[in-house]
Amino acid sequence: MKQASLSVVAVLMAAGLGLMVCSRTAQAAKPAVESDKPLAETVEMTSTKAPETKLASPAPKASPAEMPKQEMHEPTVPEAEPTFELPCGFAPMEGLTQDDYIDGWPRYIVCKKDGSVMALVTGRTFAMGSPQEPNEMPVHQAKVDTFYIDVAEVDNAKFNRFVDKLKGGSVLKDHPQLANEELSTATPHCWVSRNWEPSFASSVKSSPSNLPSYVQIEPEFFKEYWTPGVNDSHPARGVNFWEAWYYCRWVGKDLPTEAEWELAAKGGEDRLYPWGDIEPDSQHLYCNYGSEHPAEDGYRYAAPVTAFEAGRSAYGCYSMAGNVWEWCKDFYDATYYSAGEGTGKTINNPAGPPQGDKRVIRGGAYTSTIYECRTTARKATKQNYHGMNIGFRGVLRIR
């Protein structure tokens, strides 16, 4: 069995990252240069009196026409260095060079609250969807603004800290049923209890004041798949949509939209899988999926979140194919692309249907066929479902 290697980013994540000082405005790193001090000219002083000389007659003054013309130059103004503004709680990853900044934004940042590394995904227009399945048709143009996405899925150790913080929590004032709800700056708290099943088809249409203002965290599902000290670095699974979304809000992030997720997986190109178009096999271990021989990649179930170095996306993200399905923020509609998105025009920051009873999941899992691990494959499930093969990662929007 072939053991997957870890990248530099993964090693930094495991060892604990040194963070830069958090400030509202930081400047892009600039390589140090040696300072050039002006050399003082040496003047030899002498007490010898200069010999008297006969003054010559003054030369005649030149006329203005004969005066040499002097070229006028505009003063040189140095170009302003690129700057970026990250929310407090996020900082550039230590060790970046000037080449690691794109339009003033650092290629990798760190979330101080959970220590996660996030990769920059530059905004662009890309071809979303595929002709492979009806719910992926038609291929259409989607424009997504710049954002950061977690390099790896949220692991057991991180999610457990969130669960511990919520013991004895309080009611949250926000209304998470609104799919396009803007994130608040307040740190959310959730009530740890059970058996809450809102009727989304009706509640979303009703007045916001009638919507439930809290959601339950049910840690017993997550803890069923976590053995402390044994699989801390494996993805948190058995996590429903609300638990994933509230974790993201707790650390200052959000769940990705379906368009953001697909762009991060494709790398802006028409890739069949995050690493390219090559099918994985026993000689090419790109991801953890349900092959005919489940343990040939070294993992019968979920794998560490930074396993399968060769399977990373163009942005450096791990396991965007296989391991666990990942929650997206969008409500699911199998005809969404054909009904509204595939009209021939570019859709700016698509956020999915306004309502529904299921949420999108993407990427496939260790239980999936490789076909389900394609970058365009779409599935969905109930928001309160605690799937043993469903996890998540977060995004930070900077627009």
Residue pairs with C-beta under 8 A, 6 or more apart in sequence:
1 295
1 296
1 297
1 298
2 285
2 297
2 298
3 298
4 285
4 297
4 298
4 303
4 307
4 308
4 309
4 310
5 309
6 14
6 306
6 307
6 309
7 306
7 309
7 312
7 316
9 108
9 117
9 151
9 306
9 316
10 151
10 152
10 306
10 309
10 318
12 93
12 117
13 115
13 116
13 117
13 151
13 152
13 306
14 233
14 306
16 115
17 93
17 94
17 110
17 115
17 117
18 94
19 91
19 94
19 110
19 112
20 26
20 91
20 92
20 94
21 91
22 88
22 89
22 90
22 91
22 112
23 88
24 85
24 88
25 83
25 84
25 85
26 83
26 84
26 85
26 86
26 91
26 92
27 81
27 82
27 83
28 81
28 82
28 83
28 84
28 98
28 101
28 104
28 106
29 92
29 96
29 97
29 98
29 100
29 101
30 81
30 98
31 97
31 98
82 101
82 103
82 104
83 104
84 101
84 104
84 105
84 106
85 398
86 92
86 109
86 398
87 252
87 396
89 111
89 112
89 113
89 251
89 252
90 109
90 110
90 111
90 112
90 118
90 148
90 252
90 396
91 109
91 110
91 112
92 106
92 108
92 109
92 110
93 106
93 108
93 109
93 110
93 117
96 106
96 107
96 108
100 106
100 107
100 108
101 107
102 120
102 122
103 122
105 120
105 122
105 146
105 398
106 120
107 119
107 120
108 117
108 118
108 119
108 120
108 151
108 316
109 117
109 118
109 120
109 148
109 396
110 116
110 117
110 118
111 118
111 251
111 252
111 253
111 396
113 250
113 251
113 252
114 154
114 158
114 161
114 162
114 251
115 158
116 150
116 151
116 152
116 154
116 158
116 251
116 394
117 150
117 151
117 152
118 148
118 149
118 150
118 151
118 394
118 395
118 396
119 148
119 149
119 150
119 151
119 264
119 315
119 316
119 317
120 146
120 148
120 315
121 144
121 146
121 147
121 148
121 149
121 260
121 263
121 264
121 315
122 146
123 143
123 144
123 145
123 146
123 147
123 399
124 143
124 144
124 263
124 268
125 141
125 142
125 143
125 144
125 346
126 141
126 142
126 144
126 262
126 263
126 266
126 268
127 139
127 140
127 141
127 270
128 139
128 140
128 141
128 142
128 259
128 262
128 263
128 337
128 341
128 350
128 376
129 136
129 137
129 138
129 139
129 140
129 337
129 341
129 342
129 376
130 136
130 137
130 139
130 374
130 376
131 137
131 138
131 139
132 374
132 376
133 377
133 378
134 334
134 338
135 334
135 335
135 337
135 378
136 337
136 376
136 377
136 378
137 337
137 338
137 342
138 337
138 338
138 342
139 342
140 337
140 341
140 342
140 343
140 344
140 347
141 345
141 346
141 347
142 259
142 262
142 263
142 341
142 346
142 347
142 350
143 346
143 347
143 348
143 349
144 257
144 259
144 260
144 263
144 349
145 349
145 397
145 398
145 399
146 398
146 399
147 256
147 260
147 395
147 396
147 397
147 398
147 399
148 395
148 396
148 398
149 256
149 260
149 261
149 264
149 315
149 317
149 393
149 394
149 395
149 396
150 253
150 317
150 393
150 394
150 395
151 306
151 316
151 317
151 318
152 305
152 306
152 317
152 318
152 319
152 393
153 235
153 236
153 305
153 318
153 319
153 323
153 324
153 326
153 391
153 392
153 393
154 235
154 236
154 244
154 247
154 305
154 391
154 392
154 393
154 394
155 232
155 233
155 234
155 235
155 236
155 304
155 305
156 222
156 225
156 226
156 231
156 232
156 233
156 234
156 235
156 236
157 232
157 233
158 236
159 222
159 236
159 239
159 247
160 222
160 223
160 226
160 228
160 236
162 247
162 250
162 251
163 192
163 217
163 219
163 222
165 250
166 189
166 190
166 192
166 217
167 192
168 192
169 189
169 190
169 191
169 192
169 217
170 189
170 191
171 189
171 191
171 213
171 214
172 188
172 189
172 190
172 213
172 214
172 215
172 246
173 186
173 213
174 181
174 184
174 188
174 213
174 249
175 181
175 208
175 211
175 212
175 213
176 215
176 242
176 245
176 246
177 198
177 200
177 203
177 204
177 211
177 212
178 204
178 208
178 211
179 329
179 330
179 331
179 351
179 352
179 353
179 354
179 355
180 351
180 354
183 249
183 252
183 254
184 249
187 250
188 246
188 249
188 250
190 214
190 215
190 216
190 217
190 246
191 214
191 215
191 216
191 217
192 216
192 217
192 218
192 219
193 216
194 216
194 218
195 216
196 212
196 215
196 216
196 384
197 384
198 211
198 212
200 355
200 356
200 357
200 383
201 355
201 356
201 357
203 210
203 211
203 212
204 211
204 354
204 355
205 355
215 242
215 243
215 246
216 242
217 242
217 243
217 246
218 240
218 243
218 386
221 238
221 239
221 240
221 386
222 236
222 237
222 238
222 239
222 243
222 386
223 238
224 238
224 388
225 231
225 234
225 237
225 238
225 302
225 388
226 232
226 234
226 236
231 302
231 304
233 304
233 305
233 306
234 302
234 303
234 304
234 305
235 302
235 305
235 319
235 323
235 324
235 391
236 391
236 392
237 302
237 324
237 387
237 388
237 389
237 390
237 391
238 386
238 387
238 388
238 390
239 247
239 327
239 386
239 390
239 391
239 392
240 383
240 384
240 385
240 386
241 327
241 359
241 383
241 384
241 385
242 383
242 384
244 255
244 327
244 391
244 392
245 254
245 255
245 327
245 329
247 392
247 394
248 254
248 255
248 392
248 394
248 395
251 394
252 396
253 394
253 395
253 396
254 329
254 394
254 395
254 396
254 397
255 327
255 328
255 329
255 392
255 394
255 395
256 264
256 326
256 328
256 329
256 393
256 394
256 395
257 328
257 329
257 330
257 349
257 350
257 351
257 352
258 328
258 329
258 330
258 350
258 352
258 360
258 362
258 378
259 347
259 349
259 350
259 351
260 395
261 320
261 326
261 328
261 362
261 363
262 362
262 375
262 376
264 313
264 315
264 317
264 320
265 271
265 274
265 313
265 317
265 320
265 321
265 362
265 363
265 375
266 274
266 313
266 314
266 375
267 274
267 313
267 314
267 315
268 314
269 314
271 277
271 314
271 375
272 374
272 375
273 280
273 286
273 287
273 311
273 321
273 373
273 374
273 375
274 311
274 312
274 313
274 314
274 317
274 320
274 321
274 375
275 286
275 310
275 311
275 312
275 313
275 321
278 284
278 286
279 370
280 286
280 287
280 289
280 291
280 311
280 370
282 293
282 296
284 310
285 297
285 298
285 308
285 310
285 311
286 308
286 310
286 311
286 321
287 308
287 311
287 319
287 321
287 322
287 323
287 364
287 373
288 297
288 299
288 302
288 303
288 307
288 308
288 319
288 322
288 323
288 366
289 321
289 322
289 364
289 365
289 366
289 368
289 369
289 370
289 372
289 373
290 365
290 366
290 367
290 368
290 369
291 297
291 370
294 300
294 366
297 303
297 308
298 307
299 307
299 366
301 366
302 323
302 324
302 366
302 389
303 319
303 323
303 366
305 318
305 319
305 323
306 318
307 318
307 319
307 323
308 318
308 319
308 322
309 318
311 318
311 319
311 321
311 322
312 318
313 320
317 393
319 363
320 326
320 363
320 375
321 363
321 364
321 373
321 374
321 375
322 363
322 364
322 365
322 366
322 368
322 373
323 363
323 365
323 366
323 391
324 363
324 365
324 366
324 389
324 390
324 391
325 361
325 362
325 363
325 364
325 365
325 368
325 379
325 387
325 389
325 390
325 391
326 361
326 362
326 363
326 390
326 391
326 392
326 393
327 359
327 360
327 361
327 390
327 391
327 392
328 352
328 359
328 360
328 361
328 362
329 351
329 352
329 359
329 360
330 351
330 352
330 353
330 359
330 360
331 352
331 353
331 354
331 355
331 356
331 358
331 359
331 360
332 352
332 353
332 356
332 358
332 359
332 360
332 378
332 380
333 339
333 352
333 353
333 356
334 378
336 352
336 353
341 347
341 350
352 360
357 382
357 383
358 380
358 381
358 382
358 383
359 380
359 381
359 383
360 378
360 379
360 380
361 379
361 380
361 381
361 390
362 377
362 378
362 379
363 373
363 377
364 370
364 372
364 373
364 374
364 377
365 372
365 389
365 390
366 389
367 389
368 389
371 377
372 379
381 387
381 390
